[in-house]
Amino acid sequence: MAKTKGSRIIITLECTMCRTNENQRTKGVSRYTTMKNRKNSPTRLEIKKFCRYCNQHLNHKEIK
């Protein structure tokens, strides 16, 4: 029997500055994947993580 989906889902986090920053080290957009509990945090997640394209710690927002 297959299990139900549950409350934990996989989300993608994307750098907020990569699209507008012209002083990047290299071209590209930083993305991370992680899991979140949709019951505890129903809103979109925003975490400060390292962006290897901007070469600094920046906010990464959840994308669809």
PDBQT receptor file of N, H, CA, C and O in Angstrom, charges set to zero:
ATOM      1  N   MET A   1       0.818  -1.173   0.000  1.00  0.00    +0.000 N 
ATOM      2  CA  MET A   1       0.000   0.000   0.000  1.00  0.00    +0.000 C 
ATOM      3  C   MET A   1       0.872   1.251   0.000  1.00  0.00    +0.000 C 
ATOM      4  O   MET A   1       1.913   1.287   0.657  1.00  0.00    +0.000 OA
ATOM      5  N   ALA A   2       0.453   2.260  -0.727  1.00  0.00    +0.000 N 
ATOM      6  H   ALA A   2      -0.392   2.231  -1.261  1.00  0.00    +0.000 HD
ATOM      7  CA  ALA A   2       1.190   3.513  -0.790  1.00  0.00    +0.000 C 
ATOM      8  C   ALA A   2       0.878   4.382   0.421  1.00  0.00    +0.000 C 
ATOM      9  O   ALA A   2      -0.248   4.400   0.918  1.00  0.00    +0.000 OA
ATOM     10  N   LYS A   3       1.887   5.095   0.881  1.00  0.00    +0.000 N 
ATOM     11  H   LYS A   3       2.802   5.081   0.477  1.00  0.00    +0.000 HD
ATOM     12  CA  LYS A   3       1.698   5.988   2.013  1.00  0.00    +0.000 C 
ATOM     13  C   LYS A   3       1.087   7.298   1.532  1.00  0.00    +0.000 C 
ATOM     14  O   LYS A   3       1.183   7.648   0.356  1.00  0.00    +0.000 OA
ATOM     15  N   THR A   4       0.455   8.018   2.462  1.00  0.00    +0.000 N 
ATOM     16  H   THR A   4       0.376   7.733   3.417  1.00  0.00    +0.000 HD
ATOM     17  CA  THR A   4      -0.080   9.329   2.116  1.00  0.00    +0.000 C 
ATOM     18  C   THR A   4       1.059  10.331   2.051  1.00  0.00    +0.000 C 
ATOM     19  O   THR A   4       2.177  10.040   2.478  1.00  0.00    +0.000 OA
ATOM     20  N   LYS A   5       0.780  11.486   1.528  1.00  0.00    +0.000 N 
ATOM     21  H   LYS A   5      -0.128  11.723   1.181  1.00  0.00    +0.000 HD
ATOM     22  CA  LYS A   5       1.817  12.482   1.300  1.00  0.00    +0.000 C 
ATOM     23  C   LYS A   5       2.438  13.001   2.590  1.00  0.00    +0.000 C 
ATOM     24  O   LYS A   5       3.646  13.237   2.625  1.00  0.00    +0.000 OA
ATOM     25  N   GLY A   6       1.669  13.183   3.636  1.00  0.00    +0.000 N 
ATOM     26  H   GLY A   6       0.688  12.991   3.607  1.00  0.00    +0.000 HD
ATOM     27  CA  GLY A   6       2.214  13.646   4.903  1.00  0.00    +0.000 C 
ATOM     28  C   GLY A   6       2.314  15.153   4.960  1.00  0.00    +0.000 C 
ATOM     29  O   GLY A   6       1.877  15.853   4.047  1.00  0.00    +0.000 OA
ATOM     30  N   SER A   7       2.899  15.652   6.050  1.00  0.00    +0.000 N 
ATOM     31  H   SER A   7       3.254  15.083   6.792  1.00  0.00    +0.000 HD
ATOM     32  CA  SER A   7       2.962  17.092   6.231  1.00  0.00    +0.000 C 
ATOM     33  C   SER A   7       4.299  17.693   5.801  1.00  0.00    +0.000 C 
ATOM     34  O   SER A   7       4.416  18.913   5.691  1.00  0.00    +0.000 OA
ATOM     35  N   ARG A   8       5.320  16.845   5.555  1.00  0.00    +0.000 N 
ATOM     36  H   ARG A   8       5.225  15.854   5.645  1.00  0.00    +0.000 HD
ATOM     37  CA  ARG A   8       6.620  17.359   5.125  1.00  0.00    +0.000 C 
ATOM     38  C   ARG A   8       6.705  17.383   3.600  1.00  0.00    +0.000 C 
ATOM     39  O   ARG A   8       6.397  16.394   2.933  1.00  0.00    +0.000 OA
ATOM     40  N   ILE A   9       7.129  18.532   3.056  1.00  0.00    +0.000 N 
ATOM     41  H   ILE A   9       7.379  19.335   3.597  1.00  0.00    +0.000 HD
ATOM     42  CA  ILE A   9       7.252  18.680   1.613  1.00  0.00    +0.000 C 
ATOM     43  C   ILE A   9       8.653  19.206   1.269  1.00  0.00    +0.000 C 
ATOM     44  O   ILE A   9       9.297  19.856   2.092  1.00  0.00    +0.000 OA
ATOM     45  N   ILE A  10       9.110  18.921   0.062  1.00  0.00    +0.000 N 
ATOM     46  H   ILE A  10       8.586  18.393  -0.607  1.00  0.00    +0.000 HD
ATOM     47  CA  ILE A  10      10.396  19.413  -0.427  1.00  0.00    +0.000 C 
ATOM     48  C   ILE A  10      10.166  20.760  -1.096  1.00  0.00    +0.000 C 
ATOM     49  O   ILE A  10       9.274  20.902  -1.933  1.00  0.00    +0.000 OA
ATOM     50  N   ILE A  11      10.977  21.751  -0.723  1.00  0.00    +0.000 N 
ATOM     51  H   ILE A  11      11.701  21.636  -0.043  1.00  0.00    +0.000 HD
ATOM     52  CA  ILE A  11      10.852  23.091  -1.300  1.00  0.00    +0.000 C 
ATOM     53  C   ILE A  11      12.180  23.504  -1.910  1.00  0.00    +0.000 C 
ATOM     54  O   ILE A  11      13.220  22.924  -1.599  1.00  0.00    +0.000 OA
ATOM     55  N   THR A  12      12.145  24.512  -2.785  1.00  0.00    +0.000 N 
ATOM     56  H   THR A  12      11.300  24.983  -3.038  1.00  0.00    +0.000 HD
ATOM     57  CA  THR A  12      13.341  25.062  -3.410  1.00  0.00    +0.000 C 
ATOM     58  C   THR A  12      13.518  26.493  -2.945  1.00  0.00    +0.000 C 
ATOM     59  O   THR A  12      12.572  27.280  -2.969  1.00  0.00    +0.000 OA
ATOM     60  N   LEU A  13      14.744  26.840  -2.514  1.00  0.00    +0.000 N 
ATOM     61  H   LEU A  13      15.513  26.200  -2.493  1.00  0.00    +0.000 HD
ATOM     62  CA  LEU A  13      15.079  28.194  -2.092  1.00  0.00    +0.000 C 
ATOM     63  C   LEU A  13      15.954  28.824  -3.165  1.00  0.00    +0.000 C 
ATOM     64  O   LEU A  13      16.897  28.198  -3.650  1.00  0.00    +0.000 OA
ATOM     65  N   GLU A  14      15.635  30.085  -3.544  1.00  0.00    +0.000 N 
ATOM     66  H   GLU A  14      14.869  30.593  -3.150  1.00  0.00    +0.000 HD
ATOM     67  CA  GLU A  14      16.377  30.779  -4.587  1.00  0.00    +0.000 C 
ATOM     68  C   GLU A  14      16.890  32.114  -4.057  1.00  0.00    +0.000 C 
ATOM     69  O   GLU A  14      16.201  32.786  -3.290  1.00  0.00    +0.000 OA
ATOM     70  N   CYS A  15      18.093  32.496  -4.463  1.00  0.00    +0.000 N 
ATOM     71  H   CYS A  15      18.653  31.950  -5.086  1.00  0.00    +0.000 HD
ATOM     72  CA  CYS A  15      18.714  33.749  -4.028  1.00  0.00    +0.000 C 
ATOM     73  C   CYS A  15      17.895  34.943  -4.523  1.00  0.00    +0.000 C 
ATOM     74  O   CYS A  15      17.434  34.957  -5.664  1.00  0.00    +0.000 OA
ATOM     75  N   THR A  16      17.721  35.941  -3.658  1.00  0.00    +0.000 N 
ATOM     76  H   THR A  16      18.096  35.930  -2.731  1.00  0.00    +0.000 HD
ATOM     77  CA  THR A  16      16.923  37.109  -4.022  1.00  0.00    +0.000 C 
ATOM     78  C   THR A  16      17.732  38.136  -4.811  1.00  0.00    +0.000 C 
ATOM     79  O   THR A  16      17.147  38.961  -5.513  1.00  0.00    +0.000 OA
ATOM     80  N   MET A  17      19.061  38.108  -4.713  1.00  0.00    +0.000 N 
ATOM     81  H   MET A  17      19.536  37.438  -4.143  1.00  0.00    +0.000 HD
ATOM     82  CA  MET A  17      19.885  39.123  -5.361  1.00  0.00    +0.000 C 
ATOM     83  C   MET A  17      20.463  38.688  -6.707  1.00  0.00    +0.000 C 
ATOM     84  O   MET A  17      20.916  39.545  -7.467  1.00  0.00    +0.000 OA
ATOM     85  N   CYS A  18      20.466  37.426  -7.027  1.00  0.00    +0.000 N 
ATOM     86  H   CYS A  18      20.098  36.730  -6.410  1.00  0.00    +0.000 HD
ATOM     87  CA  CYS A  18      21.125  36.937  -8.248  1.00  0.00    +0.000 C 
ATOM     88  C   CYS A  18      20.509  37.496  -9.527  1.00  0.00    +0.000 C 
ATOM     89  O   CYS A  18      21.226  37.725 -10.501  1.00  0.00    +0.000 OA
ATOM     90  N   ARG A  19      19.228  37.715  -9.545  1.00  0.00    +0.000 N 
ATOM     91  H   ARG A  19      18.646  37.529  -8.754  1.00  0.00    +0.000 HD
ATOM     92  CA  ARG A  19      18.574  38.200 -10.765  1.00  0.00    +0.000 C 
ATOM     93  C   ARG A  19      18.914  39.662 -11.053  1.00  0.00    +0.000 C 
ATOM     94  O   ARG A  19      18.957  40.066 -12.215  1.00  0.00    +0.000 OA
ATOM     95  N   THR A  20      19.158  40.471  -9.996  1.00  0.00    +0.000 N 
ATOM     96  H   THR A  20      19.123  40.143  -9.052  1.00  0.00    +0.000 HD
ATOM     97  CA  THR A  20      19.378  41.896 -10.192  1.00  0.00    +0.000 C 
ATOM     98  C   THR A  20      20.828  42.329 -10.008  1.00  0.00    +0.000 C 
ATOM     99  O   THR A  20      21.187  43.428 -10.430  1.00  0.00    +0.000 OA
ATOM    100  N   ASN A  21      21.672  41.503  -9.393  1.00  0.00    +0.000 N 
ATOM    101  H   ASN A  21      21.380  40.611  -9.050  1.00  0.00    +0.000 HD
ATOM    102  CA  ASN A  21      23.048  41.866  -9.090  1.00  0.00    +0.000 C 
ATOM    103  C   ASN A  21      23.925  41.758 -10.343  1.00  0.00    +0.000 C 
ATOM    104  O   ASN A  21      24.033  40.686 -10.940  1.00  0.00    +0.000 OA
ATOM    105  N   GLU A  22      24.544  42.866 -10.732  1.00  0.00    +0.000 N 
ATOM    106  H   GLU A  22      24.456  43.736 -10.247  1.00  0.00    +0.000 HD
ATOM    107  CA  GLU A  22      25.436  42.853 -11.902  1.00  0.00    +0.000 C 
ATOM    108  C   GLU A  22      26.880  42.582 -11.514  1.00  0.00    +0.000 C 
ATOM    109  O   GLU A  22      27.701  42.292 -12.384  1.00  0.00    +0.000 OA
ATOM    110  N   ASN A  23      27.215  42.669 -10.222  1.00  0.00    +0.000 N 
ATOM    111  H   ASN A  23      26.549  42.905  -9.515  1.00  0.00    +0.000 HD
ATOM    112  CA  ASN A  23      28.586  42.462  -9.752  1.00  0.00    +0.000 C 
ATOM    113  C   ASN A  23      28.793  41.038  -9.273  1.00  0.00    +0.000 C 
ATOM    114  O   ASN A  23      29.466  40.818  -8.267  1.00  0.00    +0.000 OA
ATOM    115  N   GLN A  24      28.227  40.069  -9.974  1.00  0.00    +0.000 N 
ATOM    116  H   GLN A  24      27.680  40.248 -10.792  1.00  0.00    +0.000 HD
ATOM    117  CA  GLN A  24      28.360  38.664  -9.600  1.00  0.00    +0.000 C 
ATOM    118  C   GLN A  24      29.741  38.147  -9.966  1.00  0.00    +0.000 C 
ATOM    119  O   GLN A  24      30.396  38.647 -10.881  1.00  0.00    +0.000 OA
ATOM    120  N   ARG A  25      30.165  37.129  -9.224  1.00  0.00    +0.000 N 
ATOM    121  H   ARG A  25      29.633  36.722  -8.481  1.00  0.00    +0.000 HD
ATOM    122  CA  ARG A  25      31.430  36.466  -9.525  1.00  0.00    +0.000 C 
ATOM    123  C   ARG A  25      31.303  35.708 -10.842  1.00  0.00    +0.000 C 
ATOM    124  O   ARG A  25      32.183  35.791 -11.698  1.00  0.00    +0.000 OA
ATOM    125  N   THR A  26      30.196  34.961 -11.003  1.00  0.00    +0.000 N 
ATOM    126  H   THR A  26      29.481  34.893 -10.308  1.00  0.00    +0.000 HD
ATOM    127  CA  THR A  26      29.900  34.248 -12.244  1.00  0.00    +0.000 C 
ATOM    128  C   THR A  26      28.404  34.368 -12.513  1.00  0.00    +0.000 C 
ATOM    129  O   THR A  26      27.641  34.728 -11.616  1.00  0.00    +0.000 OA
ATOM    130  N   LYS A  27      27.984  34.073 -13.723  1.00  0.00    +0.000 N 
ATOM    131  H   LYS A  27      28.603  33.781 -14.451  1.00  0.00    +0.000 HD
ATOM    132  CA  LYS A  27      26.570  34.133 -14.079  1.00  0.00    +0.000 C 
ATOM    133  C   LYS A  27      25.837  32.923 -13.526  1.00  0.00    +0.000 C 
ATOM    134  O   LYS A  27      26.380  31.819 -13.512  1.00  0.00    +0.000 OA
ATOM    135  N   GLY A  28      24.602  33.124 -13.069  1.00  0.00    +0.000 N 
ATOM    136  H   GLY A  28      24.160  34.021 -13.081  1.00  0.00    +0.000 HD
ATOM    137  CA  GLY A  28      23.795  32.022 -12.585  1.00  0.00    +0.000 C 
ATOM    138  C   GLY A  28      22.925  32.452 -11.417  1.00  0.00    +0.000 C 
ATOM    139  O   GLY A  28      23.009  33.588 -10.951  1.00  0.00    +0.000 OA
ATOM    140  N   VAL A  29      22.076  31.520 -10.941  1.00  0.00    +0.000 N 
ATOM    141  H   VAL A  29      22.008  30.597 -11.320  1.00  0.00    +0.000 HD
ATOM    142  CA  VAL A  29      21.184  31.762  -9.816  1.00  0.00    +0.000 C 
ATOM    143  C   VAL A  29      21.389  30.641  -8.814  1.00  0.00    +0.000 C 
ATOM    144  O   VAL A  29      21.339  29.465  -9.174  1.00  0.00    +0.000 OA
ATOM    145  N   SER A  30      21.620  31.001  -7.553  1.00  0.00    +0.000 N 
ATOM    146  H   SER A  30      21.660  31.956  -7.260  1.00  0.00    +0.000 HD
ATOM    147  CA  SER A  30      21.852  30.026  -6.497  1.00  0.00    +0.000 C 
ATOM    148  C   SER A  30      20.528  29.419  -6.047  1.00  0.00    +0.000 C 
ATOM    149  O   SER A  30      19.570  30.143  -5.775  1.00  0.00    +0.000 OA
ATOM    150  N   ARG A  31      20.473  28.085  -5.969  1.00  0.00    +0.000 N 
ATOM    151  H   ARG A  31      21.251  27.497  -6.190  1.00  0.00    +0.000 HD
ATOM    152  CA  ARG A  31      19.267  27.388  -5.512  1.00  0.00    +0.000 C 
ATOM    153  C   ARG A  31      19.644  26.283  -4.550  1.00  0.00    +0.000 C 
ATOM    154  O   ARG A  31      20.633  25.580  -4.753  1.00  0.00    +0.000 OA
ATOM    155  N   TYR A  32      18.845  26.131  -3.493  1.00  0.00    +0.000 N 
ATOM    156  H   TYR A  32      18.041  26.702  -3.328  1.00  0.00    +0.000 HD
ATOM    157  CA  TYR A  32      18.988  25.061  -2.514  1.00  0.00    +0.000 C 
ATOM    158  C   TYR A  32      17.660  24.327  -2.417  1.00  0.00    +0.000 C 
ATOM    159  O   TYR A  32      16.610  24.921  -2.663  1.00  0.00    +0.000 OA
ATOM    160  N   THR A  33      17.685  23.044  -2.062  1.00  0.00    +0.000 N 
ATOM    161  H   THR A  33      18.538  22.562  -1.862  1.00  0.00    +0.000 HD
ATOM    162  CA  THR A  33      16.463  22.315  -1.757  1.00  0.00    +0.000 C 
ATOM    163  C   THR A  33      16.511  21.904  -0.294  1.00  0.00    +0.000 C 
ATOM    164  O   THR A  33      17.570  21.577   0.241  1.00  0.00    +0.000 OA
ATOM    165  N   THR A  34      15.344  21.926   0.344  1.00  0.00    +0.000 N 
ATOM    166  H   THR A  34      14.483  22.191  -0.090  1.00  0.00    +0.000 HD
ATOM    167  CA  THR A  34      15.223  21.549   1.741  1.00  0.00    +0.000 C 
ATOM    168  C   THR A  34      13.799  21.062   1.977  1.00  0.00    +0.000 C 
ATOM    169  O   THR A  34      12.968  21.085   1.069  1.00  0.00    +0.000 OA
ATOM    170  N   MET A  35      13.527  20.627   3.191  1.00  0.00    +0.000 N 
ATOM    171  H   MET A  35      14.202  20.608   3.929  1.00  0.00    +0.000 HD
ATOM    172  CA  MET A  35      12.183  20.166   3.540  1.00  0.00    +0.000 C 
ATOM    173  C   MET A  35      11.607  21.079   4.612  1.00  0.00    +0.000 C 
ATOM    174  O   MET A  35      12.336  21.634   5.434  1.00  0.00    +0.000 OA
ATOM    175  N   LYS A  36      10.277  21.227   4.590  1.00  0.00    +0.000 N 
ATOM    176  H   LYS A  36       9.684  20.777   3.922  1.00  0.00    +0.000 HD
ATOM    177  CA  LYS A  36       9.604  21.978   5.636  1.00  0.00    +0.000 C 
ATOM    178  C   LYS A  36       8.294  21.287   5.985  1.00  0.00    +0.000 C 
ATOM    179  O   LYS A  36       7.728  20.541   5.185  1.00  0.00    +0.000 OA
ATOM    180  N   ASN A  37       7.831  21.553   7.194  1.00  0.00    +0.000 N 
ATOM    181  H   ASN A  37       8.291  22.159   7.843  1.00  0.00    +0.000 HD
ATOM    182  CA  ASN A  37       6.563  21.017   7.656  1.00  0.00    +0.000 C 
ATOM    183  C   ASN A  37       5.483  22.025   7.295  1.00  0.00    +0.000 C 
ATOM    184  O   ASN A  37       5.501  23.153   7.788  1.00  0.00    +0.000 OA
ATOM    185  N   ARG A  38       4.554  21.640   6.452  1.00  0.00    +0.000 N 
ATOM    186  H   ARG A  38       4.539  20.724   6.052  1.00  0.00    +0.000 HD
ATOM    187  CA  ARG A  38       3.567  22.600   5.970  1.00  0.00    +0.000 C 
ATOM    188  C   ARG A  38       2.543  22.988   7.039  1.00  0.00    +0.000 C 
ATOM    189  O   ARG A  38       1.865  24.006   6.895  1.00  0.00    +0.000 OA
ATOM    190  N   LYS A  39       2.417  22.192   8.110  1.00  0.00    +0.000 N 
ATOM    191  H   LYS A  39       2.968  21.365   8.227  1.00  0.00    +0.000 HD
ATOM    192  CA  LYS A  39       1.500  22.551   9.202  1.00  0.00    +0.000 C 
ATOM    193  C   LYS A  39       2.104  23.619  10.108  1.00  0.00    +0.000 C 
ATOM    194  O   LYS A  39       1.397  24.524  10.553  1.00  0.00    +0.000 OA
ATOM    195  N   ASN A  40       3.415  23.522  10.386  1.00  0.00    +0.000 N 
ATOM    196  H   ASN A  40       3.989  22.787  10.025  1.00  0.00    +0.000 HD
ATOM    197  CA  ASN A  40       4.068  24.477  11.280  1.00  0.00    +0.000 C 
ATOM    198  C   ASN A  40       4.409  25.794  10.597  1.00  0.00    +0.000 C 
ATOM    199  O   ASN A  40       4.385  26.839  11.246  1.00  0.00    +0.000 OA
ATOM    200  N   SER A  41       4.723  25.772   9.317  1.00  0.00    +0.000 N 
ATOM    201  H   SER A  41       4.742  24.923   8.790  1.00  0.00    +0.000 HD
ATOM    202  CA  SER A  41       5.078  26.996   8.591  1.00  0.00    +0.000 C 
ATOM    203  C   SER A  41       4.354  27.023   7.248  1.00  0.00    +0.000 C 
ATOM    204  O   SER A  41       4.931  26.649   6.227  1.00  0.00    +0.000 OA
ATOM    205  N   PRO A  42       3.099  27.462   7.240  1.00  0.00    +0.000 N 
ATOM    206  CA  PRO A  42       2.331  27.475   5.985  1.00  0.00    +0.000 C 
ATOM    207  C   PRO A  42       2.751  28.593   5.029  1.00  0.00    +0.000 C 
ATOM    208  O   PRO A  42       2.473  28.510   3.833  1.00  0.00    +0.000 OA
ATOM    209  N   THR A  43       3.418  29.641   5.537  1.00  0.00    +0.000 N 
ATOM    210  H   THR A  43       3.644  29.709   6.509  1.00  0.00    +0.000 HD
ATOM    211  CA  THR A  43       3.849  30.729   4.665  1.00  0.00    +0.000 C 
ATOM    212  C   THR A  43       5.164  30.362   3.980  1.00  0.00    +0.000 C 
ATOM    213  O   THR A  43       5.794  29.357   4.310  1.00  0.00    +0.000 OA
ATOM    214  N   ARG A  44       5.563  31.196   3.022  1.00  0.00    +0.000 N 
ATOM    215  H   ARG A  44       5.051  32.012   2.754  1.00  0.00    +0.000 HD
ATOM    216  CA  ARG A  44       6.807  30.935   2.299  1.00  0.00    +0.000 C 
ATOM    217  C   ARG A  44       8.008  31.177   3.203  1.00  0.00    +0.000 C 
ATOM    218  O   ARG A  44       8.046  32.139   3.970  1.00  0.00    +0.000 OA
ATOM    219  N   LEU A  45       8.979  30.292   3.099  1.00  0.00    +0.000 N 
ATOM    220  H   LEU A  45       8.949  29.510   2.476  1.00  0.00    +0.000 HD
ATOM    221  CA  LEU A  45      10.161  30.309   3.951  1.00  0.00    +0.000 C 
ATOM    222  C   LEU A  45      11.219  31.251   3.373  1.00  0.00    +0.000 C 
ATOM    223  O   LEU A  45      11.366  31.351   2.155  1.00  0.00    +0.000 OA
ATOM    224  N   GLU A  46      11.960  31.944   4.252  1.00  0.00    +0.000 N 
ATOM    225  H   GLU A  46      11.841  31.863   5.242  1.00  0.00    +0.000 HD
ATOM    226  CA  GLU A  46      13.069  32.792   3.831  1.00  0.00    +0.000 C 
ATOM    227  C   GLU A  46      14.230  32.572   4.797  1.00  0.00    +0.000 C 
ATOM    228  O   GLU A  46      14.101  32.818   5.996  1.00  0.00    +0.000 OA
ATOM    229  N   ILE A  47      15.367  32.106   4.268  1.00  0.00    +0.000 N 
ATOM    230  H   ILE A  47      15.472  31.906   3.294  1.00  0.00    +0.000 HD
ATOM    231  CA  ILE A  47      16.529  31.742   5.077  1.00  0.00    +0.000 C 
ATOM    232  C   ILE A  47      17.769  32.425   4.501  1.00  0.00    +0.000 C 
ATOM    233  O   ILE A  47      17.908  32.554   3.285  1.00  0.00    +0.000 OA
ATOM    234  N   LYS A  48      18.664  32.859   5.385  1.00  0.00    +0.000 N 
ATOM    235  H   LYS A  48      18.551  32.754   6.373  1.00  0.00    +0.000 HD
ATOM    236  CA  LYS A  48      19.926  33.446   4.953  1.00  0.00    +0.000 C 
ATOM    237  C   LYS A  48      20.926  32.315   4.709  1.00  0.00    +0.000 C 
ATOM    238  O   LYS A  48      21.274  31.581   5.634  1.00  0.00    +0.000 OA
ATOM    239  N   LYS A  49      21.390  32.174   3.450  1.00  0.00    +0.000 N 
ATOM    240  H   LYS A  49      21.107  32.769   2.699  1.00  0.00    +0.000 HD
ATOM    241  CA  LYS A  49      22.324  31.117   3.073  1.00  0.00    +0.000 C 
ATOM    242  C   LYS A  49      23.411  31.708   2.176  1.00  0.00    +0.000 C 
ATOM    243  O   LYS A  49      23.287  32.835   1.697  1.00  0.00    +0.000 OA
ATOM    244  N   PHE A  50      24.475  30.938   1.954  1.00  0.00    +0.000 N 
ATOM    245  H   PHE A  50      24.576  30.022   2.343  1.00  0.00    +0.000 HD
ATOM    246  CA  PHE A  50      25.586  31.407   1.125  1.00  0.00    +0.000 C 
ATOM    247  C   PHE A  50      25.243  31.267  -0.353  1.00  0.00    +0.000 C 
ATOM    248  O   PHE A  50      24.814  30.204  -0.802  1.00  0.00    +0.000 OA
ATOM    249  N   CYS A  51      25.436  32.343  -1.099  1.00  0.00    +0.000 N 
ATOM    250  H   CYS A  51      25.785  33.206  -0.734  1.00  0.00    +0.000 HD
ATOM    251  CA  CYS A  51      25.240  32.334  -2.550  1.00  0.00    +0.000 C 
ATOM    252  C   CYS A  51      26.614  32.266  -3.203  1.00  0.00    +0.000 C 
ATOM    253  O   CYS A  51      27.416  33.188  -3.053  1.00  0.00    +0.000 OA
ATOM    254  N   ARG A  52      26.891  31.190  -3.922  1.00  0.00    +0.000 N 
ATOM    255  H   ARG A  52      26.239  30.441  -4.043  1.00  0.00    +0.000 HD
ATOM    256  CA  ARG A  52      28.218  31.027  -4.517  1.00  0.00    +0.000 C 
ATOM    257  C   ARG A  52      28.424  31.918  -5.740  1.00  0.00    +0.000 C 
ATOM    258  O   ARG A  52      29.560  32.118  -6.170  1.00  0.00    +0.000 OA
ATOM    259  N   TYR A  53      27.346  32.456  -6.305  1.00  0.00    +0.000 N 
ATOM    260  H   TYR A  53      26.423  32.294  -5.957  1.00  0.00    +0.000 HD
ATOM    261  CA  TYR A  53      27.469  33.345  -7.452  1.00  0.00    +0.000 C 
ATOM    262  C   TYR A  53      27.739  34.787  -7.017  1.00  0.00    +0.000 C 
ATOM    263  O   TYR A  53      28.504  35.495  -7.672  1.00  0.00    +0.000 OA
ATOM    264  N   CYS A  54      27.118  35.230  -5.917  1.00  0.00    +0.000 N 
ATOM    265  H   CYS A  54      26.496  34.655  -5.385  1.00  0.00    +0.000 HD
ATOM    266  CA  CYS A  54      27.355  36.571  -5.379  1.00  0.00    +0.000 C 
ATOM    267  C   CYS A  54      28.520  36.572  -4.391  1.00  0.00    +0.000 C 
ATOM    268  O   CYS A  54      29.045  37.633  -4.055  1.00  0.00    +0.000 OA
ATOM    269  N   ASN A  55      28.928  35.392  -3.926  1.00  0.00    +0.000 N 
ATOM    270  H   ASN A  55      28.502  34.530  -4.199  1.00  0.00    +0.000 HD
ATOM    271  CA  ASN A  55      30.052  35.198  -3.014  1.00  0.00    +0.000 C 
ATOM    272  C   ASN A  55      29.820  35.859  -1.653  1.00  0.00    +0.000 C 
ATOM    273  O   ASN A  55      30.745  36.426  -1.071  1.00  0.00    +0.000 OA
ATOM    274  N   GLN A  56      28.577  35.786  -1.143  1.00  0.00    +0.000 N 
ATOM    275  H   GLN A  56      27.826  35.325  -1.616  1.00  0.00    +0.000 HD
ATOM    276  CA  GLN A  56      28.256  36.309   0.178  1.00  0.00    +0.000 C 
ATOM    277  C   GLN A  56      26.987  35.660   0.698  1.00  0.00    +0.000 C 
ATOM    278  O   GLN A  56      26.282  34.979  -0.046  1.00  0.00    +0.000 OA
ATOM    279  N   HIS A  57      26.693  35.871   1.984  1.00  0.00    +0.000 N 
ATOM    280  H   HIS A  57      27.266  36.424   2.589  1.00  0.00    +0.000 HD
ATOM    281  CA  HIS A  57      25.485  35.325   2.597  1.00  0.00    +0.000 C 
ATOM    282  C   HIS A  57      24.317  36.260   2.311  1.00  0.00    +0.000 C 
ATOM    283  O   HIS A  57      24.369  37.439   2.663  1.00  0.00    +0.000 OA
ATOM    284  N   LEU A  58      23.264  35.748   1.675  1.00  0.00    +0.000 N 
ATOM    285  H   LEU A  58      23.222  34.791   1.388  1.00  0.00    +0.000 HD
ATOM    286  CA  LEU A  58      22.096  36.539   1.301  1.00  0.00    +0.000 C 
ATOM    287  C   LEU A  58      20.827  35.762   1.611  1.00  0.00    +0.000 C 
ATOM    288  O   LEU A  58      20.872  34.562   1.882  1.00  0.00    +0.000 OA
ATOM    289  N   ASN A  59      19.686  36.462   1.567  1.00  0.00    +0.000 N 
ATOM    290  H   ASN A  59      19.649  37.437   1.347  1.00  0.00    +0.000 HD
ATOM    291  CA  ASN A  59      18.400  35.811   1.799  1.00  0.00    +0.000 C 
ATOM    292  C   ASN A  59      18.015  34.962   0.598  1.00  0.00    +0.000 C 
ATOM    293  O   ASN A  59      18.154  35.380  -0.552  1.00  0.00    +0.000 OA
ATOM    294  N   HIS A  60      17.531  33.768   0.888  1.00  0.00    +0.000 N 
ATOM    295  H   HIS A  60      17.417  33.429   1.822  1.00  0.00    +0.000 HD
ATOM    296  CA  HIS A  60      17.007  32.859  -0.129  1.00  0.00    +0.000 C 
ATOM    297  C   HIS A  60      15.533  32.635   0.179  1.00  0.00    +0.000 C 
ATOM    298  O   HIS A  60      15.186  32.235   1.290  1.00  0.00    +0.000 OA
ATOM    299  N   LYS A  61      14.657  32.891  -0.799  1.00  0.00    +0.000 N 
ATOM    300  H   LYS A  61      14.938  33.216  -1.702  1.00  0.00    +0.000 HD
ATOM    301  CA  LYS A  61      13.220  32.747  -0.624  1.00  0.00    +0.000 C 
ATOM    302  C   LYS A  61      12.730  31.463  -1.283  1.00  0.00    +0.000 C 
ATOM    303  O   LYS A  61      13.320  30.961  -2.240  1.00  0.00    +0.000 OA
ATOM    304  N   GLU A  62      11.645  30.956  -0.742  1.00  0.00    +0.000 N 
ATOM    305  H   GLU A  62      11.166  31.363   0.035  1.00  0.00    +0.000 HD
ATOM    306  CA  GLU A  62      11.011  29.770  -1.304  1.00  0.00    +0.000 C 
ATOM    307  C   GLU A  62      10.319  30.115  -2.612  1.00  0.00    +0.000 C 
ATOM    308  O   GLU A  62       9.589  31.102  -2.698  1.00  0.00    +0.000 OA
ATOM    309  N   ILE A  63      10.556  29.292  -3.634  1.00  0.00    +0.000 N 
ATOM    310  H   ILE A  63      11.150  28.490  -3.564  1.00  0.00    +0.000 HD
ATOM    311  CA  ILE A  63       9.870  29.475  -4.914  1.00  0.00    +0.000 C 
ATOM    312  C   ILE A  63       8.950  28.298  -5.139  1.00  0.00    +0.000 C 
ATOM    313  O   ILE A  63       9.068  27.278  -4.460  1.00  0.00    +0.000 OA
ATOM    314  N   LYS A  64       8.047  28.424  -6.070  1.00  0.00    +0.000 N 
ATOM    315  H   LYS A  64       7.951  29.253  -6.622  1.00  0.00    +0.000 HD
ATOM    316  CA  LYS A  64       7.086  27.356  -6.338  1.00  0.00    +0.000 C 
ATOM    317  C   LYS A  64       7.711  26.239  -7.113  1.00  0.00    +0.000 C 
ATOM    318  O   LYS A  64       7.042  25.254  -7.425  1.00  0.00    +0.000 OA
TER     319      LYS A  64
